[in-house]
Amino acid sequence: MSGKEIWTAVRNSLRALRKGEFLLRIRADKLYLHILYLFVLAWLTIMVSLKVDKTLTREGQNKAALEQLKIHHAEKEADLVRIQSASATEKRLQEMGSELRRPVQPAKRTGKK
C-alpha cells in the first residue's frame, strides 16, 4: 500500500466516524448485541468501583471517628478512676479520724509575694 492509499483510507474512516456510518462500514451491525453487552458490562464495572470507593471512604471516616471515641473513652475512664481513688482516699481518712476533706472550691492565694 502506498502512502496515498493509506491516507485515503484514514480520511474515509474519519468521514464515516463523523457521519456515524463507521460501524456499518466495518459490518458491526452483526455484533450489535455483543457491543451492547460490553457497554453494559463497562457501565456496571464503573458503578461497582464507585460504590466500593464510596464504601472505603466511609470506612476510613468511621475508623477516624472510632479512634477519637476511643481516646474520649480512655479520658473518661481515667477521670473515673481518679475520682474513685480520691473518694476512696477520703473514706480511709475519715475512718482513721482525720478532718481532711476534698476541696469544694479551687485553692486561693492568701499571702503577698
C-alpha positions in Angstrom: 0.0 0.0 0.0 1.2 3.4 -0.8 1.0 6.5 1.3 -1.8 7.9 -0.8 -4.0 4.8 -0.3 -3.4 4.8 3.4 -4.3 8.5 3.6 -7.4 7.9 1.6 -8.5 5.0 3.9 -7.9 7.1 7.0 -9.8 10.1 5.6 -12.7 7.9 4.6 -12.8 6.3 8.0 -12.8 9.7 9.7 -15.6 10.9 7.5 -17.6 7.7 8.3 -17.0 8.4 12.0 -18.2 11.9 11.7 -21.4 10.8 9.8 -22.0 7.8 12.1 -21.5 5.2 9.4 -18.3 3.7 10.7 -19.8 0.8 12.5 -21.9 0.0 9.4 -18.9 0.1 7.1 -17.0 -2.4 9.3 -20.2 -4.6 9.4 -20.5 -4.2 13.2 -24.3 -4.4 12.9 -24.0 -8.2 13.2 -22.2 -7.7 16.5 -24.8 -5.2 18.0 -25.7 -7.4 21.0 -22.1 -8.0 21.8 -21.3 -4.3 21.7 -24.3 -3.6 23.8 -23.2 -6.3 26.3 -19.7 -4.8 26.5 -21.2 -1.3 27.1 -23.4 -2.6 29.9 -20.5 -4.6 31.4 -18.3 -1.5 31.4 -21.0 0.6 32.9 -21.6 -1.9 35.7 -17.9 -2.1 36.4 -17.7 1.6 36.8 -20.7 1.7 39.1 -19.4 -1.1 41.3 -16.0 0.6 41.6 -17.6 3.9 42.6 -19.7 2.1 45.2 -16.5 0.4 46.5 -14.7 3.6 46.6 -17.5 5.3 48.5 -17.7 2.4 51.0 -13.9 2.6 51.6 -14.1 6.3 52.1 -16.9 5.9 54.6 -14.9 3.2 56.4 -11.9 5.5 56.7 -14.0 8.2 58.2 -15.6 5.7 60.6 -12.1 4.5 61.7 -11.1 8.1 62.4 -14.3 8.7 64.4 -13.8 5.4 66.3 -10.3 6.4 67.2 -11.5 9.7 68.6 -14.2 7.9 70.6 -11.6 5.5 72.0 -9.5 8.5 73.1 -12.5 10.1 74.7 -13.5 6.9 76.4 -9.9 6.5 77.8 -10.0 10.0 79.2 -13.4 9.5 80.8 -12.2 6.2 82.3 -9.1 7.9 83.7 -11.2 10.6 85.2 -13.5 8.0 86.8 -10.5 6.1 88.3 -9.1 9.4 89.7 -12.5 10.3 91.3 -12.9 6.8 92.7 -9.3 6.9 94.0 -9.9 10.3 95.6 -13.2 9.2 97.2 -11.6 6.0 98.5 -8.7 8.0 100.0 -11.1 10.4 101.6 -13.1 7.5 103.0 -10.0 5.9 104.5 -9.0 9.2 106.0 -12.5 9.5 107.6 -12.2 6.0 109.0 -8.9 7.0 110.6 -10.5 10.1 112.2 -8.9 12.7 110.0 -10.6 16.1 109.4 -9.1 16.3 105.9 -11.7 16.6 103.1 -11.6 17.2 99.3 -11.7 20.9 98.5 -15.0 22.3 97.4 -13.5 25.4 95.8 -10.2 25.9 94.0 -7.3 27.0 96.1 -6.8 30.7 96.7 -3.6 32.7 97.4 -3.7 34.3 100.9 -0.3 35.9 101.2 1.7 38.5 99.4 4.6 37.6 97.3 
